[in-house]
Structure formats: structure tokens, C-alpha cells
Amino acid sequence: MTKEITIGMIAHVDAGKTTLSEALLYQTGTIRKLGRVDNGDAFLDSDQLEKKRGITIFSHQAHLEYDDTLITLLDTPGHVDFASQTEQVLRVLDYAILVISATDGIKGYTKTLWQLLAKNKIPTFVFVNKMDADTADGKTILKQLQKELSPGCFALTDFDGNLLSLDKLNYEELAMQDDDALLEYLDQGRLSDSHIQAMIQQRRLFPCCFGSALKLQGIDALLVAIAKWTQSKAFGDEFAARVFKISHDDRGERLTWVRVMGGMLKAKTELLPDQKANQLRIYNGGRFNIVNSVKAGQTCAIAGLTATYPGQGLGSLQDDTQTIMQPVLSYAIDLKENDVHRCLKAMQTLADEDPQLNVAWNEQLQEIQVQIMGTVQLEILQQQLAERFGLDVDFVEGGILYRETITAPIEGVGHFEPLRHYAEAHLKLEPLKRGTGMQYASDCSVDVLNKNWQHQIITSLEQSSPKGVLIGAPLIDVKVTLVGGRAHVKHTEGGDFRQAASRALRQGLMMLKAQNQCLLLEPWYRFRLTVPDKQVGRALNDLQRMHGKVDPIDQTNQSGQLIGRTVLTGLAPVAQLRDYATVLRGYTHGQGQLECLVDGYRPCHNAENLIEQTNYVPTADLKNTPDSVFCAHGAGYPVKWDQVPNTMHCDYYCDFMHNN
């Protein structure tokens, strides 16, 4: 029986990920000639921008077969600026191959990728590339993998890429990663292949192969490992699919890339209201075949859908759109002589492919605004607008994308009762762990509000983008739970609870603000700063001035290649560090290097000044008002947020509110 699996190729930029993909395709006979990323003829880097820049910008698909194993290979972008696209691909993988450069070791973004793989529970093979380099040290790299990624990392090959025989595996070391495995080892003196397979599937073991993709060293061993140690996923009979990418072909046809996760997808099937799968394409690099059906486990591109988006679930699957990798920089577009409507339409097309761009028209400033991860992404956007849409534009640096959260629980109340309308909603707001995002739930009895009203409230909250009350920045890391409320048998309509819920959330935030329990957050970079030894003092002073937090210098990381230079690592606010590369080049005469990776949100270093400068007045934000509307003598009247507790129709539901 043929085994079918989908594997993603994941790596830090310049680790040799696409070169490894080429080697796998060549070694299995899928391609007859090895392409090179730097030559612009790689099989999977088919986009013209990728050929020009020599990097992978978009995810691509290829197929290969080895030893009765059919592999769908998804090559992902390696640059951190395109990490959100990589994150979307992870949701449809059975396994991943994490490529690490033997000359660079584990870099900051490698650890981020490892965390994303863990979050998505993706079993992972590791390929240590560039072992042909003079500075490559396999023993050191393996120890680093076991220390910084997982003690379950174990070598399947020697450091020249030759597959180790099973009797040379250290079964005792493998068994230490699992209690059941340890019992089997103590009883049998080794581990069964099926047990090792299961431990790889459960992310307790991570097979590591060493080699050189460019010289085809270790490629056969990696293929043998994939064929031997992977397992096919079981799928149900009910149709289900996950969208992981949106693109447009050379003719402008919109394509929805999906992996079928259950049942079968047939051409002409209506997947969304009035939208059919007009055409099913199976891509292999830049070429495709049109098919009539796609079975569970396979991936394809669908032509004919206009309302799809990455992370969307089709059929029986729920949406999964929340991403950890979020943009932190805001830019405005300098239109030059271009028509604003034409430019906005082009940007909306690009945002359709990458929703993280968050393209918006600012009516007040009369400008198009876009959110990005970094300068490389900005350069790509500029080239895309020029080559795909014939638009010559510039980008004007904007601000930092701040966020807001809370530090204590509260029960917010919203009441909406203009004449012939009625709804009251009570929401419990609770702080969540940083990086969790927004969560919505209901803990309300159907005797208080029927399921229909509860569903409408939760849906309206999920579809909203709640703003904080400090500077009006998006709210994150808060759990919002519906705990109670009231409807009227005759006068309550669907939109009433949308109004009540929105006001309840804002009213709770205003109460927390009055208690100094609202917190302004800003994005921080994890940096790796390499400077000549003579300039370490200057660098440390700069980092201190920028509110940076420098790690103790780890002498074990001061490689022999860095004689006369020192590596400083730590954290610093994006707002402070975003322009430091230019300053660094100046005082080190080009010898300094700065690598930055967004490391989430932390309390803002200058919150008071920023709040004062922004001068956001939440009560004046009428679209997000915290006030309520009550009714008396046949007419509705407004009640200020701080007076709502004295006027509300239902008592508080949370015990901690009764104790205040």
C-alpha cells in the first residue's frame, strides 16, 4: 500500500532550504537538472521576484516519490518578514523538515520556527546542511540541537551523511525520552521500529540527518528516513479542507490553495454560497494538471472562489486564522502621480493574498496605510506593485503598531434600549498570558439567555476588532466571557445584542482604566549584535539608552570565527532599535552586524508619554462608545459608563464584583 504524506520545508533564510528541496526532487527523478537559487533557475522558486532576489518569498508545491512513499513537498519562505505565510502552511502539514546551516548553527528565527512547529504539533526531521564547509562541526551542532531545541534530537547519519545502521543507534538515549519506551528498552534491550515511529509522531524524538544539499550528501539518507519513520494520517469520510494560501496566476485568476482533510473534493462542487470549485489544479512547481477530484490528504489550487482566506475551514473544518507572527510596523503609501483608487485596488489584491498586510484607507489623512513585518517585505511590495500593476510608488515610514491589554478581571455591562429595542449584556474580561490573543466564550445559562442570543453575542464579538481605551490600539490577550444579560420577548432584535455587547466590553475597559489596570504594550526585538571588541562599550551604552535588556555574554557562543568581535544578545523595543543598523554601520565602519527578530509584545517603555501625545478620548469615540442607552417615559436616554452599574437591570453575575 502506497503511503502519502505532506511535508513542509522550513528554515532560516540562507540555510539552504530550497537547495535541499532541489536535491530531493533531483534524487527522486522529479527533475533532471539541479537548479540553483542564486542562478534563478530553482524548480520551486518559479516567481520572477524570487528569481531576481534569490530568496523564497511564497510557498510552493512539488511532488516526489520514493520507496512507495508519495510526498507532497511544500517549500516555505525563509525570511522572517514572510513568516506569517510559513505559519499558515504549518496548519496542513503531516511532517516538517527543519533545515539548519552547519556554518550558522541555531539562529534566533530558527527557535521561533521551532516554537511554531511545537504549537502546531508538527513531527519534525532536522537536516543539518553545509556540512562540507571547513568550519562545520557536527558534534557541536548536535549538542546545540539537543540543548536548545530538544534532548530528543538524535543522529540518523554520521556527519558525512551516511545512514547509520540500526544497531548503531543509541537506544538507551532514545528510550530516556519516554516512560513506555524506557520500559520496552529495559525489557527488550532495544526499541521497535513502530515505537520509534510513534515517538517521532508525538514529537518526543527528532531524527537528524547531516549532509550537503549542494553536493547531494545525505540526501539518500534523508529519503530513507522519511520513508521508514513516517506514518500516513487517517482521514474521515466527511468533506473537510483547510485553506493555506491565496494567489493569482499569470492571467490574474484567483487561486485558493487547500489541503483536503477529509472526504473528497470534486470539481464544480459548491463550497461557499453561490461559489463553486470551477477548476481543480494539482501544481508541481510552476506547472499544473487539471483534475476532476482530489482525495483526502492531497493539496490543490481551486479556481472560482472569491471569498476565501488563509486559515479558513471548508466543509466540516472550523476556521483557524489566528497567527503568532504579526506585523509591527505601519507605513503609508506615497502615491506620486498614481490614481488612488487604482493603487488601493492593487493593494487590496495583495492583502487578499496576505491578510496580515491589513491594508486600509485612512479617510482623515487621505492615505493608504499598510502593516508589515520589515524592510525586505516593503521592498517586495514595491516591486510587486511595479511589476504586477505598473505602479511606481514609495512608502513613507509610519508608526509602531501598539497593543493594549488588561491586568485584572472585571465584569462589564452594556445596555441598549432605545424605543422598541431592548438588550443587556454582561461580559467578564480576564487577562491572558502574553501572546495568547483574544478568546471568546459563554458561561451563561440558557434560562438567562437562549442559545440564539448567546450565539449572536459571541459571533458579534468575534467579528469585531476591539480597541483599548488608552490610545485606541487593538486589544490583545484578553478572554471575554458572556456571563449574563436580558432580552425582551417582544422588543429584542439581533442587532440589539451587538450594541449591548460592544458597550459592555468598552464599559469594562473604562472601569479598569479608572483602576489603572489597563496596560499599553509595544513590540520588542530579540537582537543579536556583533561589534568589534573596541566598540563594545559604545554598543552597551546605546542599548541601555534604548531601554534594551542585554543578556550576560556567553563565552561559549563567541566562535573562533569572531576573533576581535563580540556578540551581544538581548531584547529592546522595536521603536528604539528599528533604525539602529544605520547608526551601527557608521561607528563600526561597516564591521558591525545587527540581526533582529520580533519577540512579541511587552509593556511599553514610555507609556505615559505616548498616552499623553496620542490624546485618545475613548468617550469621544462614538463608534466604540462605553456608554449605554436606557428608556424612560417612552424615550431613550444615554447613561455614562460610570453610572451604568447604578442603572442596569440585572445584578452583577461575578462574585468579585459583589465584593468591590
Secondary structure, DSSP 8 states (H G I E B T S, - for coil): --EEEEEEEEE-TTSSHHHHHHHHHHHTTS-SS---TTTT--SS--SHHHHHHTS--S-EEEEEEETTEEEEEEE---SGGGHHHHHHHHTT-SEEEEEEETTT-S-HHHHHHHHHHHHTT--EEEEEE-TTSTT--HHHHHHHHHHHT-TTEEESB-TTS-B--GGGS-HHHHHTT-HHHHHHHHHHSS--HHHHHHHHHTTS-EEEEE-BTTTTBTHHHHHHHHHHH------BSS-EEEEEEEEE-TT--EEEEEEEEESEEETT-EEETTEE--EEEEEETTEEEEESEEETT-EEEEES-SS--TT-EEET-------S----EEEEEE-TTS-HHHHHHHHHHHHHH-GGG--EEETTTTEEEEEES-HHHHHHHHHHHHHHH----EEEEEEE--EEEESS-EEEEEEE-STT--EEEEEEEEE--TT--EEEEE---TTTS-HHHHHHHHHHHHHS--B-SSSS-BB-SEEEEEEEEEE-TTT--HHHHHHHHHHHHHHHHHHHHHTT-EEEEEEEEEEEEEEEGGGHHHHHHHHHHTT-EE----GGGS-GGGTTEEEEEEEEEHHHHTTHHHHHHHHHTT--EEEEEEEEEEE-TTHHHHHHHH---GGG-GGG---EEEEETTEEEEE-GGGHHHH-SS---SHHHHT-
